[in-house]
Amino acid sequence: MSTERISLTVIRQVLGPFLIGVTIYAFLLGVCAVQYVTYFTASFKDNKILFYAVVWMAMIDVLLTVNAFAGLWHYVIEHFAEVDVLKGTIWNFDLTPLFSTLTAIPVQTFLTYRIWRFSNSRILCAFLAALILGAAVPAWIVSVQIARKSALTQRVAAVTTAYVWLSLSVTCDALLSAIMIFYLRRQKSAFKHTNRIISRYIQLSIQSALPVTLCAIVILVLATTSTQTNIHYPFALSLGRFYTITFLTTLNARLDIRETENTISVNSVDLQVINRRARQQEVAIEVTHTRETHIESEWPRLSNKSSTEVELKLPRV
């Protein structure tokens, strides 16, 4: 009777989180698939580096999908209810931190490049690049440490390294978003049309950092408090997909911004002021408008040149 209770406990703590993790991953994979189709059919004029980065992330998604379902087959089909097998780890599980960083690096590098285009600061970008690499190396070490320890009870040795990895990852993502928002806010001007686009980019920056940051924090808490279970696995498996989803959401948002570019906003308050002034005396108004041209492959540089000149010629009173 005691053996049966132990088996049920192991199944709930090990197999249960694994099954939930693969189920959530399958749902997120469907979201990624829709975004991949949107990106590849949108005819964006992206440079080859950005295009191949998206292709790279798609390949990682395919490999991680095969890896996740292979692990599920191992636990559920081949060794179902075998306590000795459930108490150990398999190589499919060991590769999860590695796959997460292989997805995170292109996203973080892309944001670092964009910050460099805004700031032109090599020192800042070198620091961010070092932080990205510093967050990736501990993740690879965690994969090696888990692979060398076959039992769940022996994974305590990897907790410290995992703590370093996730802490640096959270710091890197939060810092990249904060710096990006800082430089975007500096681009605001007196024109509502440009400000709306900037506000949209700021919103995208926050949305890109929030899911991955919260997911990494949850993994950090669960991995350090429940070292002998797989309760953190649903979040660990989803971390890489959150990077993919937020990255593709940012790229595909240019479809909406493309429509916004073709609209010209009119400040009704200014027109009312001019109208009242015109009733009192003759007014000559000369408006010169240069259309904003946004370069899709250069996100988030807002435009090559944008100017709207309004000249009021009023007679002296």
N, C-alpha and C positions, 0 to 999 in steps of 0.2 A: 504494500500500500504506500509505503514511504517512497519507493522508487517511482511509482506512478505520479505522486505529487511533485517529486523533483522534476520529472519529465515535463509535466504541465508548466511548471515554473520556468524552466529553461525555454520551452517553446514560446511562452508569452514574452519573455524578456529578450530573446534572441531572434526567433523566427518572426514573431509578430511585428516588431519595428522594421525588419527587413522587407516583409510583405507590404506594409504600409508605405515604406519608402519607394519601392518599385512602382506601386500604384500611383503615388503622387508624381513620380518621375514621368510616367507614361502620359499623365495629363499635361504636365509642363512641356513634354516633347511635342504634343499636339499643338500647343501654342507656338512653340518655336518653328514647327513646320509651316504654319500659316504665315509667320513673319518671314521665313526664308522665301516662300513663294512670292510674297509681296515685294521683297527686296529685288529678287532676280527678274521680276517682270516689270519693275518700275522704270527701267531704262535710266538709272542714275549714271551720271558721267563721273564716276569715281575713278581715282587713280588705281593703278594695278595693285599697289600695296594694300590699300583698304579692301579692294575686291577679294584678293587672295586671303586676307585676314578673315573675311566672312566665310570663305570656302574652308579655311582651316578649322574654324569653329564648327562648321557643319560636319566635317570629318570627325572631330572629337566627339560630337553628339552621337554620331553613328557608332563609334567605338565604345562609348560609355553605355549606349543602349544594349549592345551585344554583351558587354561585360555585366550589366545589371541583371539581364534576363538569364545569363548563364549561371550567375550566383543563385538566382531564384530557383532554377532547375535543379541545382546541386542540393539545395536545402529541402525543397518541397517534393521533388520527384525521386531523386536517387537515394537520398539519406533522410527521408521523412521520419521524424520522431526518434532518430538515433541521437541519444543524449551526448555521446562522446564527440560526434561530429558537430553538433550544435554548440558545444562548449569551445570549439576551436574556430579559427578564422581561415578564410580561403583567400587565394591571391586576387580574386575578383574584388573583394572588399578592400584589400590592401592598396589597390590602385586608385581608390576614390580621391585622396588628397592630390595625387599627381594629376589626374584629369581635371580637377578643379582649378589648379594653377595654370594648366595649359590653356584653359579657357579665359582665366582672369588676366593673364599677361597681355594678350592682344588688346583687350579693352582698356586696361590701365595705361598701356603704351600709347594708344590712340589719344587718350585724354591728356597725357603728358605732352604729346606733340602739339595738341591744340593750345595748351597753356604756353608753350614756347612761341607759337605764332602770335599770341597776344602780348606776352611779356618780353620776348627776345632775350630772356635771361638764361644763359647756359648754366650758371651755377644752380639756379632753382631747378631746372630740368635734370641736371646731373644728380641733385639730391633726390628728386622723385624717382629717377631711374634706379638709384641705389636702394631706395626704399622698396620698390617693386621687386627687385632681385632679392633683397633681404627677406621679403615675405614669401618668396617662392622656394628658396633653398630649404627652410625648415619644413615645408610641406613635403618636399621630396625625401627629406630625412625621416619624417614620420612614416611615409610609405615603406621605407627600408626597415625601420624599427618594428613596425607591425608585421611585416613579412617574416622577420626573424623570430617572432614570438607567435607560436601557433595557437596558444590558449588565450582565452579572453582575460583570464586572471593575470596574465603576464604582460598585458598591455599598459600597465601602470608606468612603465619606463618611458613610454611615448607621450605621456600626458604633458610633461614639461615642454617638450618640443612642440607639441600641438598648441600649447598655450602661447608660445612665442610666435608661431605661424599665424594663428587667428588674431592675436593682438596686433601684429604688424599689418595684417591684411585689413583689419578694421581701420587702423590709423591711416593707411594708404588711401583707402576708398574715401574716407571722410575728408582727408586733406585735399585730394584731387578735386572733389566736388566744391569744397569751400573756396579753393583758389580760383576755380572756373567761375563760380558765382561772383567772386570779387571782381574779376576782370570783365565779366559781362555787365555788371552794374555800372562800371566805369564807361561803358559804351553808350549809356542812355543819353538821349538828347531831348530837344524841345519838340520833336516830331512824334506824334502818337503812333503812326504806322511803324516806325522803327522800334519804338518802345514796346509795342505789342509783341513784336518778333523776339526782342531781347527777353521779355518776360516769359515767353514760351520756352526759350532756351534755358532760362533759370529753372523753370518748372521741370524740364527734362533732366537737368543736372541733379536736382533733388530726388526725382523719381529713380534715377540710375543708382544713386548711392544708398537709398533707404532700404530696399529689399535685401541686398547683399550684406549690408552692415548688420541689420537685425538678424539675418540668418546666421552669420558668423558668430554673433554674440550668443545666440541660442546654442549653437554647437559647442562653443567654449564652455558655457555653463553646464550643459549635460555631459560633455566629455570628461569634465573634471569632477563631477559629483556622482556619476554612474559609470565607473570604469569597467565593470564586469557585465555590462549589458550593451545591447545595440540600440538603445533608445535614442541616441543622437543620429542614427544612420539616415532616417528620412530627411533630416535637414542637411546632412553632409552630402547626400546624393543630389539634393536639389540646389546646392550652392552654385555649381557650375552652370546650371540651367538659368538661374536668376541673372548671372552675368550675361548669358546669351540673350535673354529676353529683353533686359534693359538696354543692351547695346543695339539690338535690332529695332527696338522701339524708337530709340534716338535717331537712327538712320532713316527709318521709314516715316518719321514725323515730318520729313522734308516734303512729303506729298501734300500735307495740309498747309505747310508754310509756303509752298509754291503757289497755291491758290491765293494766299494772303498777299503775296508779292504784287499781284496784278490789281489789287484794290488800292484806291487812293482815298485816304481819310481826309475829311474836311472838318476843321475846328469850327463848330457852329457858334461858339462863344465869340471868337474873333470876328466872324462874319456879322454877328449882331452889333458888335462895337463899331465896325466899319460902316454898317448900314445906318446907325444912329448919327455917326459923324457926317455921313454923306447927305443926310437931310439938312444939315446946317450949312454945308458949304461944298463946293465942287471938289471931288476927289478923283484922282487918277491912280489906278492900281495896276501895277505891272507884276505879273507872276511868272517866274521862271521855274519850271519843275524838271529835274533830272531824275529819270526812273531808276529805282534801285535795282541792281543786278546782283543776285545772290549766287555764289558759286557753290553748287551742290557738293562737289568733291572737296571743298575747303571748309566743311562745317567745323566750328561755328563762326567763321569769319563772316560778318553780316553782309558786307557788300564791298565792291570795288570802290564805288564812289556814290555818295548819296547827298543831294543838296536840293533844297527848296528855298528859293529866294523870293521874298515878297517886298516890293518897293512901293511905299505910299508917297504920293506927291500931293501935299496939302498946301494951299495958299496961306500965306502968313496972315494972322489976325491983326 
